Amino acid sequence: MASPPRRVSSPLLYSLASLPLFQALPIYPSSFLSLLLSRSLSSSSSSSSSMAPQEAAASVAQKSSSIDEPAPLRNRVTVVGSGNWGSVAAKLIASNTIRLPSFHDEVRMWVFEETLPSGEKLTDAINTRNENVKYLPGIKLGRNVVADPDLVNAVTGSNMLVFVTPHQFMEGICKRLAGNISGDVEAISLIKGMEVKMEGPCMISTLITEQLGINCCVLMGANIANEIAVEKFSEATVGYRENKEVADKWVQLFSTSYFIVTPIQDVEGVELCGTLKNVVAIAAGFVDGLDMGNNTKAAIMRIGLREMKAFSKMLFSSVKDSTFFESCGVADLITTCLGGRNRKVAEAFAKNGGKRSFDELEAEMLQGQKLQGVSTAKEVYAVLSHRGWLQFFPLFATVHEICIGTLPPSAIVEHSERTPK
């Protein structure tokens, strides 16, 4: 295919109005059951004496069968991931499983094993102190959270899987899990990013469904992990495809008095909002690093929201306009542009005139956490190039070009030679 027109910078302050719409009953000893049955028969002797023999026998049979009737299966949860947000998710979930009868108390959390400076294994530290001392220090996760460095062992027996890792690791995780998940299993992704393949972009929820053969919902929202960890009020959105009962179960699992979760039937819209806002946050960081002011930052956020909506609807016509007004949409965009890690590192990048790489700044500033915005910008750019859409998304395109050093940080607000049609 032909290369896109060479661009020295991109127009940002313009309208996109002309674009296309874009889950076992406790095991009692047999002696206990006999005692229970005898008491039941004794308590009913006075009433059964006035019954006909057939009625008394029916009554006894009914009570006996009710004793043998199994209780509903309880759901078992595993959190796949143990970073900052994964640890907070485990804390939220553990506070609910311990009080809800439909869930096993224990919440397993898969940990990518690391050795701490003290020589202690991260998994041991978490299980000993009930705290992720590296990624969420000072916060107790709940005594029912059990860290496990063995991925397959961590998910074995669980029927609710919560995926919350950097998106670039998900394909490898799915390959390791393939063939090790069986039965009626549901998944939810808290991962903000996507995979770009030759055949086009692949959302993480789709990757999980295709490689593991399980349904996958998504949870996104204005969720800075450290604030939720100290129980400051926040909201989130669960996106589901068809089965609202499954979505309601996820809502029940995550909801607390300070974390309000709402379900909507729009997986792609919810997931793309959570993915694309990190690109806009990089742009907002450039603005902050160059001390351009709040008006400029507000303009960048507005343009970013329009490009988020347009890109989402051009990829998936099923995406709903209303999704962008949920927590996963405009609220997540605002909070990420004001206080997220992507904005923070992008600010440092701009202050250094782009002379220090994002990899270097990430290693220095995030203590093992990963940026999502830079890699997502690259993935989005690949989609735009392949489909000939670069001219329609100047903000997304410019962010990537600044990240790779083709353009200076100041290009975030400069005009291009080409006007979008």
Order of alpha helices (4+ residues) and beta strands (2+ residues): alpha-alpha-alpha-beta-alpha-beta-alpha-beta-alpha-beta-alpha-beta-beta-beta-alpha-beta-alpha-beta-alpha-beta-alpha-alpha-alpha-alpha-alpha-alpha-alpha
